[in-house]
Amino acid sequence: MLKHVCASALVCAAMLSVSGSALAAEPPIKIGFPIPLTGEIPKVGESTKYAAELFREEVNAKGGLEVGGKKYPLQFIYENNESKPDAAVNVTLKLITRDNVLAIIGPQSSRQAVPAGAVANDNETPMISPWSTNPDTTKNRPWVFRAAFLDDFQAPVAANFAVKQFNAKRAAVLFEISNDYSKGLADNFRATWGKRHGKDSVVAYESHGPKDQDFAAQLTKIIAAKPDFIFLPENYNFVALIVPQARDLGYKGPFMGSDAWGSAELMTLCKDACKGLFFSTHYAAAGAQGATKEFIDKYSKKYGYVPDDVAALTWDAVALITGAIQKAGKVEKDVRKMRKTIRDSLASIEEFKGITGNMRFDDQGDPIKCAVIVEIDQKGEFTFKESVCP
């Protein structure tokens, strides 16, 4: 009888312990990710999720995010925006209204981030796009931020480098007409180049559609115009088609690319044709040091390849959001109130030391930070060429 009583007491104690720990556990901090897991740029979605999961697992392994002396587990909710603007709007709204996330990280591409940013701003939910460079993503939207520099900064960076590296005076541009990122950067580049070299110095300005695979017509016009180089503000999947086709048509000159070249999949698709080319971007993995190298090593070990700029910017975006929550000092039970607290905390950050560089936000939620010029070496690695700061 005594043995039976003792056993029951142990069971009761265990039950009380489990119950007590369950009661003590804090509710999760929910953050939503509307990302392209399918569609034109699935590697962007993969890089986003991989970096975010690496961050989440590290924090949760330590018991959660410490805020005001309490630890809260991080819960990340991923929704596929299919690389489409309308899908990005729908899933962003779903994350805000159905899942009650405290913040949104993404979308990545400006084509999805611009319309999704309107949804986040209208619903007073803080959003950071890690990778979008089109000014309209954040313009007059106090709830929307980004971790990437803007097109009106990137365009002069690309133009100035082309002058110095290629001794160029005549430029050609090829871009995707329906992509906010591609068209916006192309327009910024044309304006920048024209101011410097005259209105006729952009000798060819050609566009294509989102489903095009054959660029012979556009490239034939470009080559006939005899440019000193071709500026290609395109997503990596188009770069891998356009560059080899240009070579097949006899173009032997240089290309200058933009940050959307920076995917880990570019060289898998483009192979030798892209070696020796240059593009502007957010960080260079080769030769990285300090916290940046630590991130690269952890990511590479876990996923088997070097993280691209999307992954690095996502890590910084997650760090910005979680840092803003910690800076707030407490997690409000009222979701709307907590969203406002996070937004205000983000806006008041004086300096953030990220793995893609140090930054602070201006009054539009855009970071003031440096750009990097990368050269693709003969091993297919993205190597640091130079840094350009505002």
C-alpha positions as CSV (number, residue, x, y, z in Angstrom):
1,M,0.0,0.0,0.0
2,L,2.8,2.4,0.9
3,K,4.6,1.6,-2.3
4,H,1.5,2.3,-4.3
5,V,1.1,5.7,-2.5
6,C,4.7,6.7,-3.3
7,A,4.4,5.7,-6.9
8,S,1.2,7.8,-7.2
9,A,3.0,10.7,-5.6
10,L,5.8,10.5,-8.1
11,V,3.3,10.5,-11.0
12,C,1.5,13.4,-9.5
13,A,4.7,15.3,-9.1
14,A,5.7,14.7,-12.7
15,M,2.2,15.8,-13.8
16,L,2.5,19.0,-11.8
17,S,6.0,19.6,-13.2
18,V,4.7,19.2,-16.8
19,S,1.7,21.4,-16.1
20,G,3.8,24.0,-14.4
21,S,6.3,24.2,-17.3
22,A,3.4,24.4,-19.8
23,L,1.9,27.3,-17.9
24,A,5.3,29.0,-17.7
25,A,5.9,28.8,-21.4
26,E,5.5,32.1,-23.3
27,P,3.4,32.2,-26.5
28,P,5.4,32.2,-29.7
29,I,6.4,35.3,-31.6
30,K,4.9,34.8,-35.0
31,I,6.6,36.3,-38.1
32,G,5.3,35.7,-41.7
33,F,7.3,35.1,-44.8
34,P,5.5,35.6,-48.2
35,I,8.3,34.1,-50.5
36,P,8.7,32.6,-54.0
37,L,8.9,28.9,-53.3
38,T,7.8,28.2,-56.9
39,G,7.6,30.2,-60.1
40,E,10.4,32.1,-61.8
41,I,12.8,32.4,-58.9
42,P,12.3,29.5,-56.5
43,K,16.0,29.6,-55.5
44,V,15.2,33.0,-53.9
45,G,12.5,31.4,-51.8
46,E,14.8,28.6,-50.8
47,S,17.6,30.9,-49.8
48,T,15.1,33.0,-47.7
49,K,13.7,30.0,-45.9
50,Y,17.1,28.4,-45.3
51,A,18.5,31.6,-43.7
52,A,15.4,32.2,-41.7
53,E,15.4,28.6,-40.4
54,L,19.0,28.8,-39.4
55,F,18.3,31.9,-37.4
56,R,15.1,30.5,-35.8
57,E,16.8,27.2,-34.8
58,E,19.7,29.1,-33.2
59,V,17.4,31.3,-31.1
60,N,15.0,28.5,-30.1
61,A,17.9,26.2,-29.1
62,K,18.6,28.8,-26.4
63,G,15.1,28.8,-25.2
64,G,13.7,31.5,-27.4
65,L,14.0,35.2,-27.9
66,E,14.7,37.0,-24.7
67,V,12.4,40.0,-24.3
68,G,12.1,41.8,-20.9
69,G,13.5,38.9,-19.0
70,K,11.2,36.3,-20.6
71,K,12.0,33.9,-23.5
72,Y,9.6,33.5,-26.4
73,P,9.9,30.8,-29.1
74,L,10.1,32.1,-32.6
75,Q,7.5,30.7,-35.0
76,F,8.0,31.4,-38.7
77,I,5.2,30.9,-41.1
78,Y,6.1,30.5,-44.8
79,E,3.6,31.2,-47.6
80,N,4.4,30.7,-51.3
81,N,3.8,33.9,-53.4
82,E,4.6,31.8,-56.5
83,S,6.7,34.7,-57.8
84,K,3.5,36.5,-58.8
85,P,2.3,40.0,-57.6
86,D,-1.3,38.9,-57.0
87,A,-0.3,35.9,-55.1
88,A,2.1,38.0,-53.0
89,V,-0.9,40.3,-52.1
90,N,-3.1,37.4,-51.1
91,V,-0.6,35.5,-48.9
92,T,0.6,38.7,-47.2
93,L,-3.0,39.5,-46.3
94,K,-3.5,35.9,-45.1
95,L,-0.5,36.1,-42.8
96,I,-1.7,39.4,-41.3
97,T,-5.4,38.6,-40.9
98,R,-5.5,34.8,-40.5
99,D,-2.2,34.0,-38.8
100,N,-2.0,37.3,-36.8
101,V,1.8,37.6,-37.4
102,L,3.5,40.5,-35.6
103,A,5.6,41.3,-38.7
104,I,6.3,40.4,-42.3
105,I,9.7,39.6,-43.8
106,G,9.5,39.7,-47.6
107,P,8.5,39.6,-50.4
108,Q,12.0,39.6,-51.9
109,S,11.6,40.7,-55.5
110,S,10.2,44.2,-56.1
111,R,7.6,42.8,-58.5
112,Q,6.0,41.2,-55.4
113,A,7.2,43.5,-52.7
114,V,5.7,46.7,-54.1
115,P,2.0,45.5,-54.1
116,A,2.6,43.5,-50.8
117,G,4.0,46.6,-49.2
118,A,0.7,48.4,-49.8
119,V,-1.2,45.5,-48.0
120,A,1.2,45.6,-45.0
121,N,1.0,49.4,-44.8
122,D,-2.8,49.5,-45.1
123,N,-3.1,46.9,-42.3
124,E,-0.5,48.6,-40.1
125,T,1.8,45.7,-40.0
126,P,5.6,46.2,-40.0
127,M,7.2,44.7,-43.1
128,I,10.9,44.4,-44.2
129,S,11.7,43.4,-47.7
130,P,15.3,42.0,-47.5
131,W,16.0,42.2,-51.3
132,S,13.6,44.7,-53.0
133,T,15.4,47.8,-54.4
134,N,12.5,49.6,-56.2
135,P,11.8,52.9,-54.4
136,D,8.0,52.3,-54.5
137,T,8.2,49.4,-52.0
138,T,8.7,51.8,-49.1
139,K,7.7,55.2,-50.6
140,N,5.2,57.0,-48.3
141,R,4.6,53.7,-46.4
142,P,5.6,54.3,-42.8
143,W,5.1,50.6,-42.0
144,V,7.4,49.3,-44.7
145,F,11.2,49.0,-44.5
146,R,13.9,47.2,-46.5
147,A,17.4,45.8,-45.9
148,A,18.7,46.5,-49.4
149,F,19.9,49.7,-51.0
150,L,17.7,51.4,-53.7
151,D,17.8,51.4,-57.5
152,D,18.6,55.1,-57.6
153,F,21.8,54.4,-55.7
154,Q,22.6,51.1,-57.5
155,A,22.3,52.6,-61.0
156,P,25.0,55.2,-60.5
157,V,27.2,52.5,-58.9
158,A,26.9,50.3,-61.9
159,A,27.4,53.2,-64.4
160,N,30.5,54.6,-62.6
161,F,32.1,51.2,-62.5
162,A,31.4,50.6,-66.2
163,V,33.2,53.8,-67.1
164,K,36.2,52.9,-65.0
165,Q,36.4,49.2,-65.8
166,F,35.4,49.2,-69.5
167,N,36.3,52.8,-70.4
168,A,32.7,52.9,-71.7
169,K,30.9,55.7,-73.4
170,R,28.1,53.9,-75.2
171,A,25.7,51.7,-73.3
172,A,23.0,49.2,-74.2
173,V,20.3,48.0,-71.8
174,L,18.1,44.9,-71.8
175,F,15.4,44.4,-69.2
176,E,12.1,42.8,-68.3
177,I,9.2,45.2,-69.0
178,S,6.7,43.8,-66.4
179,N,9.2,43.6,-63.5
180,D,9.2,46.6,-61.3
181,Y,12.8,45.8,-60.2
182,S,14.2,45.3,-63.7
183,K,12.4,48.2,-65.4
184,G,13.0,50.6,-62.5
185,L,16.7,49.9,-62.4
186,A,16.9,50.1,-66.2
187,D,15.2,53.6,-66.2
188,N,17.4,54.8,-63.4
189,F,20.5,53.6,-65.3
190,R,19.4,55.3,-68.6
191,A,18.8,58.6,-66.8
192,T,22.2,58.3,-65.0
193,W,24.1,57.4,-68.1
194,G,22.4,60.1,-70.2
195,K,23.3,62.8,-67.8
196,R,26.9,61.8,-67.9
197,H,27.4,61.0,-71.6
198,G,24.6,62.7,-73.4
199,K,21.1,61.7,-74.4
200,D,22.2,59.5,-77.3
201,S,24.8,57.6,-75.3
202,V,22.3,54.8,-74.5
203,V,22.5,53.3,-78.0
204,A,20.0,50.5,-77.4
205,Y,17.2,50.2,-74.9
206,E,15.4,46.9,-75.3
207,S,12.8,45.0,-73.3
208,H,11.2,41.6,-73.1
209,G,8.3,39.8,-71.5
210,P,8.2,37.7,-68.3
211,K,7.9,34.4,-70.2
212,D,10.4,35.0,-73.1
213,Q,13.1,32.5,-73.7
214,D,14.5,33.7,-77.0
215,F,16.1,37.1,-77.0
216,A,17.6,37.0,-80.5
217,A,15.6,40.0,-81.8
218,Q,16.5,42.3,-78.9
219,L,20.2,41.2,-78.9
220,T,20.5,41.6,-82.7
221,K,19.5,45.2,-82.3
222,I,21.8,45.7,-79.4
223,I,24.8,44.2,-81.1
224,A,24.1,46.3,-84.3
225,A,24.2,49.5,-82.1
226,K,27.8,48.6,-81.1
227,P,27.7,49.4,-77.4
228,D,30.8,49.4,-75.2
229,F,28.9,47.1,-72.8
230,I,25.4,45.8,-72.0
231,F,23.7,46.6,-68.8
232,L,21.5,43.7,-67.7
233,P,19.3,44.4,-64.6
234,E,17.7,41.0,-64.7
235,N,16.9,38.1,-62.4
236,Y,19.5,35.4,-62.5
237,N,17.2,33.0,-64.5
238,F,17.1,35.5,-67.4
239,V,20.8,36.3,-67.1
240,A,21.6,32.6,-67.7
241,L,19.6,32.7,-70.9
242,I,20.6,36.1,-72.3
243,V,24.4,36.0,-71.8
244,P,25.0,32.7,-73.7
245,Q,22.6,33.8,-76.5
246,A,24.5,37.0,-76.9
247,R,27.8,35.1,-77.2
248,D,26.2,32.8,-79.8
249,L,25.2,35.9,-81.8
250,G,28.8,37.1,-81.8
251,Y,28.8,39.7,-79.0
252,K,32.3,39.6,-77.4
253,G,31.9,42.7,-75.2
254,P,31.4,43.0,-71.4
255,F,28.2,42.9,-69.4
256,M,27.4,44.8,-66.2
257,G,24.9,43.2,-63.9
258,S,22.8,44.1,-60.8
259,D,22.1,42.5,-57.5
260,A,19.5,40.0,-58.9
261,W,22.4,38.2,-60.5
262,G,23.6,37.2,-57.0
263,S,21.7,33.9,-56.6
264,A,23.5,30.8,-55.7
265,E,22.0,29.2,-58.8
266,L,23.4,31.7,-61.4
267,M,26.5,29.7,-62.2
268,T,24.7,26.4,-62.2
269,L,22.5,27.8,-65.0
270,C,25.0,30.1,-66.8
271,K,28.2,28.1,-66.4
272,D,31.3,29.4,-68.2
273,A,29.4,32.1,-70.1
274,C,29.1,34.2,-67.0
275,K,32.7,33.9,-65.8
276,G,34.6,37.2,-65.8
277,L,31.5,39.3,-65.6
278,F,30.7,41.9,-62.9
279,F,27.6,42.9,-61.0
280,S,26.7,45.2,-58.1
281,T,25.3,43.6,-55.0
282,H,25.0,43.6,-51.3
283,Y,27.8,41.5,-50.1
284,A,30.6,39.2,-51.3
285,A,31.0,35.8,-49.8
286,A,34.6,35.1,-50.9
287,G,37.0,36.6,-48.4
288,A,34.4,37.6,-45.9
289,Q,35.4,38.0,-42.2
290,G,33.9,38.3,-38.8
291,A,30.2,37.7,-38.3
292,T,29.7,37.5,-42.1
293,K,32.1,34.6,-42.3
294,E,30.5,32.9,-39.3
295,F,27.1,33.1,-41.1
296,I,28.6,31.8,-44.3
297,D,30.3,28.9,-42.6
298,K,27.1,27.9,-40.7
299,Y,24.9,28.1,-43.7
300,S,27.4,26.3,-46.0
301,K,27.8,23.5,-43.5
302,K,24.0,23.0,-43.0
303,Y,22.8,23.4,-46.6
304,G,25.8,22.5,-48.7
305,Y,26.4,25.7,-50.7
306,V,27.6,29.3,-50.1
307,P,24.7,31.6,-49.2
308,D,23.8,34.2,-51.7
309,D,22.9,37.8,-51.1
310,V,19.2,36.9,-50.6
311,A,20.2,34.6,-47.7
312,A,22.5,37.2,-46.1
313,L,19.9,40.0,-46.4
314,T,17.2,37.7,-45.0
315,W,19.4,37.0,-42.0
316,D,19.8,40.8,-41.5
317,A,16.1,41.4,-41.9
318,V,15.2,38.7,-39.2
319,A,17.9,40.2,-36.9
320,L,16.3,43.7,-37.4
321,I,12.8,42.5,-36.6
322,T,13.9,40.4,-33.5
323,G,16.2,43.2,-32.4
324,A,13.3,45.7,-32.6
325,I,11.2,43.4,-30.5
326,Q,13.9,43.1,-27.9
327,K,14.4,46.8,-27.9
328,A,10.7,47.3,-27.2
329,G,11.3,45.5,-23.8
330,K,8.1,43.5,-23.7
331,V,5.7,41.5,-25.9
332,E,2.2,43.0,-25.9
333,K,-0.7,40.6,-25.9
334,D,-2.6,43.0,-28.2
335,V,-1.3,42.2,-31.7
336,R,-2.1,45.6,-33.2
337,K,-0.4,47.3,-30.3
338,M,2.7,45.1,-30.6
339,R,2.9,45.7,-34.3
340,K,2.9,49.5,-33.7
341,T,5.6,49.0,-31.0
342,I,7.8,47.0,-33.5
343,R,7.3,49.6,-36.2
344,D,8.3,52.5,-33.9
345,S,11.3,50.5,-32.6
346,L,12.5,49.8,-36.2
347,A,12.2,53.4,-37.2
348,S,14.3,54.6,-34.2
349,I,17.3,52.3,-34.8
350,E,20.3,54.5,-34.9
351,E,22.7,51.9,-36.4
352,F,22.5,48.3,-37.2
353,K,25.6,46.2,-37.7
354,G,24.5,43.5,-40.2
355,I,26.4,40.8,-42.0
356,T,25.8,42.8,-45.2
357,G,27.2,45.9,-43.7
358,N,26.2,48.6,-41.2
359,M,23.1,50.6,-41.9
360,R,20.5,53.0,-40.5
361,F,17.1,53.8,-41.8
362,D,16.1,57.1,-43.4
363,D,12.6,58.6,-43.1
364,Q,11.3,56.4,-45.9
365,G,12.4,53.2,-44.1
366,D,15.3,52.7,-46.6
367,P,18.8,51.8,-45.3
368,I,21.8,54.0,-45.9
369,K,24.5,51.5,-46.6
370,C,27.3,50.6,-49.1
371,A,27.1,48.5,-52.3
372,V,29.7,45.9,-53.4
373,I,31.0,45.2,-56.9
374,V,31.5,41.5,-57.4
375,E,33.6,39.8,-60.1
376,I,32.7,36.2,-61.1
377,D,36.1,34.5,-61.2
378,Q,37.2,31.6,-63.4
379,K,36.1,29.2,-60.6
380,G,32.6,30.6,-60.8
381,E,33.0,32.3,-57.4
382,F,31.7,35.7,-56.5
383,T,34.8,37.6,-55.5
384,F,35.0,41.1,-54.0
385,K,36.1,43.8,-56.4
386,E,35.3,47.0,-54.6
387,S,33.0,48.7,-52.2
388,V,31.0,51.9,-53.0
389,C,29.3,53.9,-50.2
390,P,26.8,56.8,-50.3
